[in-house]
Amino acid sequence: MDKNEIEQILRHEAEAVLNIPVTDGFGKATEILHRQVHQLGGKVIMSGMGKAGQIAVNIATTFCSTGTPSVFLHPAEAQHGDLGVMQPNDVMILISNSGKTREIVELVTLARGLYANVPIIVITGNPDSQLAAEADVVLPTGNPKEVCALGLTPTTSTTAMTVIGDILVVTLMKKIGFTNAEYAKRHHGGYLGNKSREQAQDDK
């Protein structure tokens, strides 16, 4: 692969990020997350199948490190008892590019069978899907074309999902006033732990 091909891939990915629809859904999602977790004491339950599930894991751990308790619930394992991780006041963020992923669509029914009023935020490339219709808030990715040479492998779509997760994390951090000192309490080791403690000292 030559330099021009690499630059073309980079442009494709960058354009996909810039074309993520900026809707009032981001504000609504942030308000729901803040209410359920930081006012009512719930947590964020992330879920997705396959590659979307890996993005959900990443978003969950990023929420945790920035002051918002979050767990990943595998949608298939949810049908075999893991749904028991849900508690009153939790909020779900479900990720599916197609909005048709069977396990995720079924998870909505299962979750609402346990807690009928659980708020559901959906990240999808298909805002007209069955999954989106079940959501309290839909955050569309813009349905970018995959950069994969076959147009099949989740590549650009997962980039957009990750960025949407980052937006939610950052806006919620700002809303709760998350500080360097709080960050340091959650990062006891490594470079980030040292840096956050140094910055916390500088903030005093």
C-alpha positions in Angstrom: 0.0 0.0 0.0 1.4 3.4 -1.0 1.2 6.7 0.7 -1.7 7.9 -1.4 -3.8 4.9 -0.4 -3.1 5.4 3.3 -4.0 9.1 3.0 -7.3 8.2 1.2 -8.2 5.9 4.1 -7.4 8.6 6.6 -9.6 11.1 4.7 -12.4 8.6 4.5 -12.4 8.0 8.2 -12.0 11.7 9.0 -14.9 12.7 6.8 -17.1 10.0 8.4 -16.4 11.5 11.8 -17.2 15.0 10.6 -20.4 13.8 9.0 -21.8 12.3 12.3 -25.2 14.1 12.6 -25.2 16.7 15.4 -28.6 16.4 16.9 -30.3 17.4 20.1 -30.1 13.7 21.0 -26.6 14.3 22.5 -28.0 16.8 25.0 -31.0 14.5 25.8 -28.7 11.5 26.2 -26.4 13.4 28.6 -29.4 14.6 30.7 -30.6 11.0 30.9 -27.2 9.7 31.9 -26.8 12.4 34.5 -30.2 11.8 36.0 -30.0 8.0 36.2 -26.4 7.7 37.4 -25.5 10.8 39.2 -28.9 11.8 40.7 -30.6 8.4 41.1 -27.6 6.2 41.8 -27.9 3.9 38.8 -25.2 2.8 36.3 -24.7 2.7 32.6 -25.2 -0.7 31.0 -23.4 -0.9 27.6 -24.2 -3.6 25.1 -23.5 -4.6 21.5 -22.8 -7.7 19.5 -19.5 -8.5 17.7 -17.4 -5.5 16.8 -20.0 -3.2 18.1 -19.7 -5.0 21.4 -16.0 -4.3 21.5 -16.8 -0.6 21.1 -19.3 -0.9 23.9 -16.6 -2.4 26.2 -14.3 0.5 25.4 -17.0 3.1 26.1 -18.0 1.4 29.4 -14.4 1.4 30.7 -14.0 5.0 29.7 -17.1 6.0 31.6 -15.8 4.2 34.6 -12.5 6.0 34.6 -14.2 9.4 34.3 -16.6 9.1 37.2 -19.6 7.3 35.7 -20.1 3.7 36.8 -20.6 1.5 33.8 -20.6 -2.2 32.9 -20.7 -4.2 29.7 -23.5 -6.7 29.3 -23.1 -9.3 26.6 -26.4 -9.6 24.8 -26.3 -13.3 24.4 -25.2 -14.0 28.0 -28.0 -11.7 29.1 -30.4 -14.4 28.0 -28.7 -16.9 30.4 -28.8 -15.0 33.6 -26.4 -12.1 33.2 -29.4 -9.7 32.8 -29.4 -9.9 36.6 -26.7 -7.2 36.6 -29.5 -4.7 36.0 -30.8 -2.7 38.9 -33.4 0.1 39.3 -32.4 3.4 37.9 -29.9 2.0 35.4 -29.7 3.3 31.9 -28.8 1.3 28.8 -26.7 2.3 25.8 -27.2 -0.2 23.0 -25.0 -0.2 19.8 -25.9 -1.8 16.5 -24.9 -0.5 13.1 -27.8 -2.1 11.3 -30.3 -1.6 14.1 -31.5 -5.1 13.4 -29.0 -7.2 15.4 -31.3 -10.0 16.8 -29.6 -10.3 20.2 -29.8 -6.5 20.8 -33.4 -6.2 19.7 -34.3 -9.1 22.0 -32.3 -7.5 24.8 -34.7 -4.5 24.8 -37.6 -6.8 25.4 -35.8 -8.7 28.1 -34.6 -5.5 29.9 -38.0 -3.9 29.9 -39.5 -7.2 31.1 -37.3 -6.7 34.2 -37.5 -2.9 34.6 -40.2 -1.5 32.3 -39.1 2.0 32.5 -35.3 1.6 31.9 -34.2 4.4 29.6 -32.5 3.2 26.4 -30.1 5.2 24.3 -29.2 3.7 20.9 -26.2 4.3 18.7 -26.9 3.1 15.2 -26.3 3.6 11.5 -30.0 3.0 10.9 -32.2 5.5 12.7 -35.3 4.0 11.0 -34.7 0.5 12.4 -36.7 -1.5 14.8 -34.1 -0.9 17.5 -34.2 2.8 17.0 -38.0 2.8 17.3 -37.6 1.3 20.8 -35.2 3.9 22.0 -35.7 6.9 24.2 -32.8 8.6 22.4 -31.2 7.7 19.0 -27.7 8.8 18.2 -27.1 8.1 14.5 -23.6 7.5 13.2 -24.5 8.9 9.7 -24.2 5.3 8.3 -20.7 5.8 6.7 -19.5 3.5 4.0 -17.0 1.0 5.5 -13.4 1.7 4.5 -12.9 -2.1 4.3 -12.0 -3.1 0.7 -15.1 -5.5 0.7 -17.4 -2.9 2.2 -18.3 -5.4 4.9 -15.9 -5.4 7.8 -16.9 -2.9 10.6 -14.2 -0.3 10.2 -15.5 3.2 9.6 -18.8 2.5 11.3 -17.0 1.5 14.5 -14.9 4.6 14.3 -18.1 6.7 14.3 -19.5 4.7 17.2 -16.3 5.3 19.2 -16.4 9.0 18.6 -20.1 9.2 19.7 -19.1 7.4 22.9 -16.3 9.9 23.4 -18.8 12.8 23.0 -21.0 11.3 25.7 -18.1 10.7 28.1 -16.7 14.3 27.7 -20.1 16.1 27.9 -21.0 14.1 31.1 -17.5 14.8 32.6 -18.2 18.5 32.1 -21.7 18.3 33.5 -20.6 16.6 36.8 -17.5 18.8 37.1 -15.1 15.8 37.1 -11.7 17.0 38.4 -8.1 15.9 38.2 -8.3 14.8 41.8 -11.2 12.6 41.1 -9.4 11.2 38.1 -6.4 10.4 40.2 -8.5 8.4 42.6 -9.4 6.0 39.8 -5.9 5.8 38.3 -3.5 4.6 40.9 -0.8 3.4 38.5 1.0 4.2 35.3 1.6 7.4 33.4 -2.0 8.7 33.6 -2.1 8.1 37.4 1.1 10.2 37.9 0.0 12.9 35.5 -3.5 13.3 37.1 -1.9 13.6 40.5 0.5 16.2 39.3 -2.4 18.2 37.7 -4.4 17.8 40.9 -1.6 19.4 42.8 -1.4 22.2 40.2 -5.2 22.8 40.6 -4.8 23.5 44.4 
